[in-house]
Amino acid sequence: MSKGHVSRRALLGLAAVAGTASLAGCAGDSGKEEDPPSKPSAEPGRAWDHLRLTEGWDSEYVSLAATSREDIWALGVRGLSSDNPARMRLFLDHWDGRKWREHELPDELPPGDGHFGLAAAGRGDGVWLVARSKEGELHAHRWDGDAWRALPPTAAGKPARPDFSGADIPLAAAESDLLWLVVDGEVRHWSGSGWQAPALTFTATDLAVIPSSDGGTPKVWAVGRTAPECEDGECYPQPASARWGDGGWSPVEMPAYRFPDPVPPEASAGLDAVVADDDRLWALGRHDFNHGEAEDEPEAETILLTGDGTGWSKSKLPRLNRAVATRTTVTDGRGGLLLDHGRHLTADGKLHRVAWPPEVPGPAEGGSPSPGGRRGKQQMNWNVACRVPGTTTILAAGAVLAPNGSAGTTPTRATVVRLELPGG
């Protein structure tokens, strides 16, 4: 395998949420919203538990995929404490229902610029692993149960920025031979025989796929933000989405967002993430502006849209008093959402607090608290989450952080955690 620099994953963060309204009572065409849900309740049974902890304190998981409870994949990086990027290396762990094993990586995997992604290739069909080289090429590989199968590389449009703090590549798969991914605002599609990049009328940020239950055409959506031409000195990007069909993208009509006049400087509305559960979709984003340039500033807002894939309705998230990491927001399999790692919004509009995983013994050196120590010392870096298909089991991956290490470092220990929702 190649040993190259892997930058830490940069989460897509949304600013603190403003406003209170129920997801279950999402707005219809009239724009009417239901009463807000109750405050988060601390309910026993909604708590993360460690499913996998690596040996040592020098690693972190950066991507995650699962086809079943007996087929879980976690991509990580070791050597984070090294000042020499050449000492950092990727590793891939696999759970087969009995034990965790380190799995081989593709021989042709490029060193990359810190951009990697995993996606389940379908129930029992292994996983896709995509890496972006420093030159901007995308290298996709699929594990078919016996070996890694490489696709022809595809150019990503422009070389990677050498000092960019890398994020995972948004990608989704349907069956074993169909793949979609987002890079540089474009959606690339592997059709089974070649790469395609059908034109979109907006800048893409994320996508969602619902495989067909009968082997037919999967349902695919892309979301992002428009980039309209400036008119009269004003540009006001808006949320955008499209649905895949007949070899191309069809725009889906979107609600508009606009601050009251006078509009604050550099106002913009757009979507950062989309998640799907059966035929229901949720899209999250931000309506914001450049703060500090106006005396009377309006209140920015988090965007939450719900829909069936043919149209969207406005809703609002409950107040969380902190940022929402959209890359760790997933469906719960029962009509609700896990809002990043800490809040479970059920289909009836109630908000429940999800407890952190238990603390673990700290490194031999570094002053990390022992299990049961006061919360606020040992922390978690949440990088990615996914739901096990066909279940209400949610997985998340990242690292345990033990501050106050030697020489002021923060030792990290890669972990996969599991949330079994009550009644699941």
Phi, psi and omega in degrees: 000159178277146177245105183225174181289135176234112179283156177294145183290134178263117181288146170280106184256145172250148180291169183306139187284138176245142178094160179223125175198162186271139172291319182299324179261058183290157186291141173266202181298333182285344182082004181288139181240149181280173179295152181292154177286170178289169179295155180304135179255140177273099188251124175303142182101342174257084182209141175286151174222146181289124174263329181212129172232124179286162174284142177081170185237061180209040187210166179200138173275139184241346179208160191207144175206152179211136173257338177196178177294342181255014182211087184236137183233137180223122179262130183224179178224136176249160178088025184293334182276354183281142174279352181256109182303334181295341179275349177281138180214148177283153170214155183231121178254146182226133174256123183254014181097346180239316181203163175272138175224146172285128186258148178295149175257160177300139179296328185272007184297125183285160177304321173080178180242019182095006178255116181218160177204147173241147173211142177291134183272005183124157185302113179080003183258017177080207185224161167261142173232122182241135177228146178251127181281168179296336179277355177100355179288147176257129179243117182248137180225142176237132174274119185260011181104340179235325184202164174278131176250122184266139172271160173300138178299152175231136180293143182266002176105324180201151179298152178287149174286128189295331184254017183289136175281106196291152174234163177288155180276121176297122179211156179212149183235152174227120186063196187265353186231010180237131184217138173235144176211158180245130175208133179053037176081000179249157174253125175256143184228126171265116188272357186108340180226348180184168179273141175230153175219066180302141186294138170250154180267009181213173178273118184277146177235334183200167178211163178221145181229135170243107180297152177287142180280345183241018179083008179278199182288128178289162176262129185226136176230146172237145178230164178173224181214148178286160175228071187288159174295144178288131177233131179056035175078008183235132170238132183222080179305149183229159176302147181216151176206160178211156179244139181278138177184141177055038176078014180204180182258136175246122180299145175250131183298137186239148169295152179258153178232136178204132175286152176297150174295143357284128181295131181293164183296143174053042177294143183202142174230136181195169182251140180251338185206152173220137178229150185231148177216107189059242181253016179251140182235149171232138175232136182238144179196205187214135172248108192213186182200177179276105186286154175093005182247001179225148181288317183248092185269138174286174179269123176294163184217148170279138178266129170229119177243143175233152180184179181255009180098344178255349179193167185231149175234145179284144169214183177222150175278149171298157178292127180248346179062027174195173180291156176249120177273105188292337180285350175242027171256124184221163175285156181260000180082002182224026177090010179235186183228143163266112183276108196039230188257353195244351183223134177249114179261109184278167184297337179273007176089003179275145182250127183238139177281140177250123184286149177292162175290159179299151174291155183240159178304135183282177179294161182301328176234149175128351174074022179290144180294152175281165179307140180090359179291172184293130178299146183110346175266295177276129185236177177237138170257106185271118184254322188201152178217155175205158175259138175292124185305137177077009182226178170251024176271126180246137178244149173219156183219153180171236181203148167281136179250128177244095184292172177066038175285181180297143180058030176074016181277169176239095179300142180235142179231116184299138180214145166249128180244158185232141176235115175261110184288144179304136179080004182270000000 
